[in-house]
Amino acid sequence: MFVKSVMFYICVITGICGAYSSSYAKHPIKPALKLYVFDCGMLTFPTVDMFSINNDETDVRELIVPCYIIEHEKGRLLWDGGLPSSIADHEGYDEAGQRLDKTFAEQIKPLGLTMASFDYVAFSHMHYDHVGVANEVTGATLLIQKPEYEAAFADTITIEFFQPELYNNLKNEKVQVIEGGHDVFGDGSVQIVSAYGHTPGHQVLFLDLPKYGPLVLSGDLYHFRISRREKRVPQFNFDAAQTLKAMDKVEKFVKDKKAIFWIEHDFAGFKALKVAPEFYE
Ligand SMILES: [Zn+2]
Protein backbone atom coordinates (compact mmCIF):
# COMPACT_ATOMS: atom_id res chain seq x y z
CA MET A 1 0.00 0.00 0.00
CA PHE A 2 2.81 2.36 0.96
CA VAL A 3 4.65 1.51 -2.28
CA LYS A 4 1.51 2.11 -4.32
CA SER A 5 0.95 5.51 -2.69
CA VAL A 6 4.55 6.52 -3.33
CA MET A 7 4.26 5.37 -6.96
CA PHE A 8 1.04 7.35 -7.32
CA TYR A 9 2.71 10.42 -5.85
CA ILE A 10 5.66 10.03 -8.26
CA CYS A 11 3.19 9.68 -11.14
CA VAL A 12 1.36 12.80 -10.22
CA ILE A 13 4.47 14.95 -9.95
CA THR A 14 6.32 13.47 -12.98
CA GLY A 15 3.46 12.47 -15.26
CA ILE A 16 5.36 9.38 -16.46
CA CYS A 17 3.32 6.81 -14.58
CA GLY A 18 1.01 6.00 -17.49
CA ALA A 19 3.89 5.65 -19.91
CA TYR A 20 5.74 3.38 -17.50
CA SER A 21 2.85 1.04 -16.84
CA SER A 22 1.71 0.70 -20.46
CA SER A 23 5.22 -0.11 -21.70
CA TYR A 24 5.58 -2.62 -18.87
CA ALA A 25 2.37 -4.33 -19.98
CA LYS A 26 3.59 -4.61 -23.57
CA HIS A 27 7.09 -5.77 -22.64
CA PRO A 28 6.87 -7.71 -19.41
CA ILE A 29 10.23 -8.65 -17.97
CA LYS A 30 11.20 -12.03 -19.41
CA PRO A 31 11.56 -14.80 -16.85
CA ALA A 32 15.05 -15.96 -16.02
CA LEU A 33 15.85 -18.89 -18.28
CA LYS A 34 19.06 -20.83 -18.81
CA LEU A 35 19.96 -23.47 -21.36
CA TYR A 36 22.79 -25.93 -20.76
CA VAL A 37 24.11 -28.05 -23.65
CA PHE A 38 25.78 -31.46 -23.20
CA ASP A 39 27.60 -33.92 -25.47
CA CYS A 40 25.56 -37.08 -24.98
CA GLY A 41 27.30 -39.09 -27.68
CA MET A 42 28.24 -39.40 -31.33
CA LEU A 43 27.05 -41.53 -34.22
CA THR A 44 29.01 -42.32 -37.35
CA PHE A 45 27.71 -43.78 -40.62
CA PRO A 46 29.53 -45.30 -43.58
CA THR A 47 26.71 -44.05 -45.83
CA VAL A 48 23.94 -41.46 -45.57
CA ASP A 49 21.40 -42.88 -48.01
CA MET A 50 19.04 -43.87 -45.16
CA PHE A 51 18.61 -40.10 -44.69
CA SER A 52 17.59 -39.77 -48.36
CA ILE A 53 20.89 -38.02 -49.12
CA ASN A 54 23.29 -39.16 -51.82
CA ASN A 55 26.75 -39.92 -50.52
CA ASP A 56 28.27 -37.29 -52.81
CA GLU A 57 25.93 -34.54 -51.55
CA THR A 58 27.59 -34.22 -48.16
CA ASP A 59 30.84 -35.40 -46.64
CA VAL A 60 29.32 -35.37 -43.16
CA ARG A 61 29.41 -38.87 -41.66
CA GLU A 62 29.29 -38.00 -37.95
CA LEU A 63 26.32 -36.77 -35.97
CA ILE A 64 26.46 -35.32 -32.48
CA VAL A 65 23.84 -36.48 -29.97
CA PRO A 66 23.18 -33.63 -27.54
CA CYS A 67 21.17 -33.37 -24.33
CA TYR A 68 19.88 -30.10 -22.92
CA ILE A 69 18.87 -28.82 -19.50
CA ILE A 70 16.51 -25.87 -19.30
CA GLU A 71 16.45 -24.00 -16.01
CA HIS A 72 13.33 -21.94 -15.43
CA GLU A 73 12.44 -20.23 -12.17
CA LYS A 74 9.51 -22.64 -11.89
CA GLY A 75 11.40 -25.84 -12.62
CA ARG A 76 14.02 -27.80 -14.50
CA LEU A 77 13.43 -29.59 -17.80
CA LEU A 78 15.59 -32.27 -19.41
CA TRP A 79 15.20 -32.17 -23.21
CA ASP A 80 16.48 -35.28 -25.00
CA GLY A 81 18.42 -38.03 -23.29
CA GLY A 82 21.27 -38.96 -25.62
CA LEU A 83 22.74 -42.40 -26.23
CA PRO A 84 22.44 -45.17 -23.64
CA SER A 85 24.92 -44.68 -20.78
CA SER A 86 26.30 -48.22 -21.24
CA ILE A 87 27.99 -47.08 -24.47
CA ALA A 88 30.44 -45.12 -22.30
CA ASP A 89 31.95 -48.46 -21.18
CA HIS A 90 33.52 -48.73 -24.63
CA GLU A 91 36.38 -46.41 -25.54
CA GLY A 92 35.88 -44.56 -28.82
CA TYR A 93 33.40 -45.78 -31.42
CA ASP A 94 31.92 -49.24 -30.96
CA GLU A 95 31.23 -51.57 -33.88
CA ALA A 96 27.74 -50.06 -34.26
CA GLY A 97 29.28 -46.61 -34.85
CA GLN A 98 28.29 -45.15 -31.49
CA ARG A 99 30.43 -43.50 -28.88
CA LEU A 100 29.87 -41.80 -25.53
CA ASP A 101 32.85 -40.29 -23.77
CA LYS A 102 31.17 -39.44 -20.45
CA THR A 103 27.74 -40.39 -19.13
CA PHE A 104 25.19 -37.63 -18.65
CA ALA A 105 24.95 -38.48 -14.91
CA GLU A 106 28.70 -37.81 -14.61
CA GLN A 107 28.46 -34.60 -16.64
CA ILE A 108 25.75 -33.05 -14.45
CA LYS A 109 27.55 -33.76 -11.16
CA PRO A 110 29.64 -30.55 -11.30
CA LEU A 111 26.36 -28.61 -11.58
CA GLY A 112 25.21 -30.21 -8.32
CA LEU A 113 22.56 -32.24 -10.16
CA THR A 114 21.58 -35.90 -10.14
CA MET A 115 19.11 -37.86 -12.25
CA ALA A 116 16.53 -37.04 -9.55
CA SER A 117 16.91 -33.27 -10.07
CA PHE A 118 14.42 -32.83 -12.91
CA ASP A 119 10.84 -31.60 -12.65
CA TYR A 120 10.07 -32.41 -16.26
CA VAL A 121 11.58 -34.61 -18.91
CA ALA A 122 10.66 -34.47 -22.59
CA PHE A 123 12.22 -36.23 -25.55
CA SER A 124 11.86 -34.98 -29.10
CA HIS A 125 10.95 -38.61 -29.80
CA MET A 126 11.58 -42.07 -28.39
CA HIS A 127 14.34 -43.31 -30.73
CA TYR A 128 17.17 -44.97 -28.79
CA ASP A 129 19.58 -42.06 -29.40
CA HIS A 130 17.23 -39.61 -27.65
CA VAL A 131 16.15 -41.63 -24.60
CA GLY A 132 19.46 -43.15 -23.53
CA VAL A 133 19.13 -41.93 -19.93
CA ALA A 134 15.33 -42.20 -19.69
CA ASN A 135 15.32 -45.11 -17.23
CA GLU A 136 17.76 -43.27 -14.95
CA VAL A 137 15.43 -40.28 -14.45
CA THR A 138 13.37 -40.39 -11.26
CA GLY A 139 10.74 -38.06 -9.85
CA ALA A 140 10.14 -36.07 -13.06
CA THR A 141 6.97 -35.69 -15.11
CA LEU A 142 7.30 -37.06 -18.65
CA LEU A 143 5.79 -34.71 -21.26
CA ILE A 144 4.92 -36.79 -24.31
CA GLN A 145 2.62 -36.49 -27.34
CA LYS A 146 -0.35 -38.89 -27.37
CA PRO A 147 0.64 -40.78 -30.55
CA GLU A 148 4.23 -41.15 -29.29
CA TYR A 149 3.01 -42.48 -25.94
CA GLU A 150 0.70 -44.98 -27.61
CA ALA A 151 3.46 -46.25 -29.94
CA ALA A 152 6.24 -46.31 -27.34
CA PHE A 153 4.29 -48.02 -24.59
CA ALA A 154 2.26 -50.38 -26.79
CA ASP A 155 2.26 -54.11 -26.00
CA THR A 156 3.95 -54.71 -29.35
CA ILE A 157 6.53 -52.18 -30.56
CA THR A 158 6.25 -51.61 -34.30
CA ILE A 159 8.40 -48.48 -34.65
CA GLU A 160 11.99 -48.95 -35.75
CA PHE A 161 14.63 -47.68 -33.26
CA PHE A 162 12.23 -47.73 -30.30
CA GLN A 163 13.92 -49.72 -27.50
CA PRO A 164 11.50 -49.95 -24.56
CA GLU A 165 14.20 -51.41 -22.32
CA LEU A 166 15.72 -47.90 -22.31
CA TYR A 167 12.58 -46.02 -21.22
CA ASN A 168 10.05 -48.46 -19.73
CA ASN A 169 10.65 -47.25 -16.14
CA LEU A 170 8.99 -43.98 -17.10
CA LYS A 171 5.66 -45.77 -17.13
CA ASN A 172 5.91 -45.82 -13.33
CA GLU A 173 6.72 -42.11 -13.15
CA LYS A 174 4.34 -39.19 -13.64
CA VAL A 175 3.28 -38.91 -17.27
CA GLN A 176 1.52 -35.93 -18.84
CA VAL A 177 0.18 -36.86 -22.26
CA ILE A 178 -0.11 -33.81 -24.50
CA GLU A 179 -1.46 -33.22 -27.99
CA GLY A 180 -0.01 -30.42 -30.08
CA GLY A 181 1.51 -27.35 -28.42
CA HIS A 182 2.32 -27.26 -24.72
CA ASP A 183 3.47 -24.26 -22.68
CA VAL A 184 5.67 -25.97 -20.07
CA PHE A 185 5.84 -23.24 -17.42
CA GLY A 186 2.75 -21.26 -18.42
CA ASP A 187 4.51 -18.06 -19.46
CA GLY A 188 5.36 -18.88 -23.10
CA SER A 189 9.11 -19.05 -22.49
CA VAL A 190 9.40 -22.85 -22.93
CA GLN A 191 7.03 -24.40 -25.45
CA ILE A 192 6.80 -27.88 -26.90
CA VAL A 193 5.61 -27.82 -30.52
CA SER A 194 4.26 -30.98 -32.13
CA ALA A 195 5.99 -31.95 -35.40
CA TYR A 196 4.77 -35.48 -36.16
CA GLY A 197 6.18 -37.69 -38.88
CA HIS A 198 9.73 -38.68 -37.96
CA THR A 199 7.97 -40.79 -35.33
CA PRO A 200 4.22 -40.83 -34.55
CA GLY A 201 4.49 -38.03 -31.97
CA HIS A 202 7.76 -36.23 -32.70
CA GLN A 203 8.09 -32.75 -31.17
CA VAL A 204 10.45 -29.76 -31.16
CA LEU A 205 11.23 -27.26 -28.41
CA PHE A 206 10.95 -23.45 -28.42
CA LEU A 207 12.87 -21.37 -25.87
CA ASP A 208 12.52 -17.63 -25.48
CA LEU A 209 15.94 -16.90 -24.00
CA PRO A 210 16.10 -13.32 -22.65
CA LYS A 211 19.63 -12.57 -23.94
CA TYR A 212 20.35 -15.12 -26.69
CA GLY A 213 16.91 -14.69 -28.16
CA PRO A 214 14.20 -17.07 -29.37
CA LEU A 215 15.54 -20.51 -30.22
CA VAL A 216 14.07 -23.71 -31.65
CA LEU A 217 15.68 -27.10 -30.98
CA SER A 218 14.95 -29.31 -33.98
CA GLY A 219 14.67 -32.77 -32.50
CA ASP A 220 15.10 -34.96 -35.59
CA LEU A 221 12.99 -32.85 -37.92
CA TYR A 222 16.33 -32.68 -39.78
CA HIS A 223 19.61 -34.52 -39.23
CA PHE A 224 21.85 -32.68 -41.71
CA ARG A 225 21.90 -29.10 -43.01
CA ILE A 226 21.12 -30.40 -46.48
CA SER A 227 18.04 -32.16 -45.04
CA ARG A 228 16.65 -28.76 -44.11
CA ARG A 229 17.71 -27.02 -47.31
CA GLU A 230 16.26 -29.72 -49.56
CA LYS A 231 13.48 -31.03 -47.29
CA ARG A 232 14.80 -34.58 -47.36
CA VAL A 233 12.73 -37.09 -45.43
CA PRO A 234 14.75 -40.03 -44.06
CA GLN A 235 13.72 -43.43 -45.39
CA PHE A 236 13.06 -44.68 -41.87
CA ASN A 237 10.58 -41.95 -40.93
CA PHE A 238 7.19 -43.09 -39.67
CA ASP A 239 5.21 -40.93 -42.12
CA ALA A 240 6.80 -38.95 -44.99
CA ALA A 241 3.77 -36.76 -45.80
CA GLN A 242 3.31 -35.89 -42.14
CA THR A 243 7.03 -35.04 -41.90
CA LEU A 244 6.81 -32.58 -44.81
CA LYS A 245 3.81 -30.93 -43.17
CA ALA A 246 5.72 -30.71 -39.89
CA MET A 247 8.68 -29.10 -41.71
CA ASP A 248 6.37 -26.42 -43.15
CA LYS A 249 4.71 -25.87 -39.78
CA VAL A 250 7.99 -25.52 -37.87
CA GLU A 251 9.60 -23.31 -40.54
CA LYS A 252 6.61 -20.95 -40.31
CA PHE A 253 6.84 -21.00 -36.52
CA VAL A 254 10.58 -20.21 -36.67
CA LYS A 255 9.90 -17.32 -39.05
CA ASP A 256 7.04 -15.92 -36.97
CA LYS A 257 9.12 -16.08 -33.80
CA LYS A 258 12.24 -14.77 -35.59
CA ALA A 259 13.94 -17.71 -33.90
CA ILE A 260 17.41 -19.16 -34.28
CA PHE A 261 17.20 -22.83 -35.30
CA TRP A 262 19.57 -25.50 -34.07
CA ILE A 263 19.68 -28.84 -35.90
CA GLU A 264 20.39 -30.94 -32.85
CA HIS A 265 22.48 -33.62 -34.63
CA ASP A 266 24.59 -31.06 -36.57
CA PHE A 267 28.13 -31.69 -35.33
CA ALA A 268 29.66 -28.65 -37.04
CA GLY A 269 27.02 -26.41 -35.44
CA PHE A 270 27.51 -28.09 -32.08
CA LYS A 271 31.26 -27.47 -32.12
CA ALA A 272 30.55 -23.73 -32.15
CA LEU A 273 28.27 -23.93 -29.08
CA LYS A 274 29.03 -23.27 -25.43
CA VAL A 275 28.69 -26.50 -23.47
CA ALA A 276 28.00 -26.93 -19.76
CA PRO A 277 28.99 -25.60 -17.27
CA GLU A 278 28.67 -22.59 -19.57
CA PHE A 279 25.10 -21.78 -20.55
CA TYR A 280 22.85 -19.65 -22.74
CA GLU A 281 20.45 -17.20 -21.11
ZN1 LIG B 1 18.32 -38.82 -33.55
Boltz pocket constraint, residues with backbone or C-beta under 6 A from the ligand:
constraints:
  - pocket:
      binder: B
      contacts: [[A, 127], [A, 129], [A, 130], [A, 220], [A, 265]]
      max_distance: 6.0
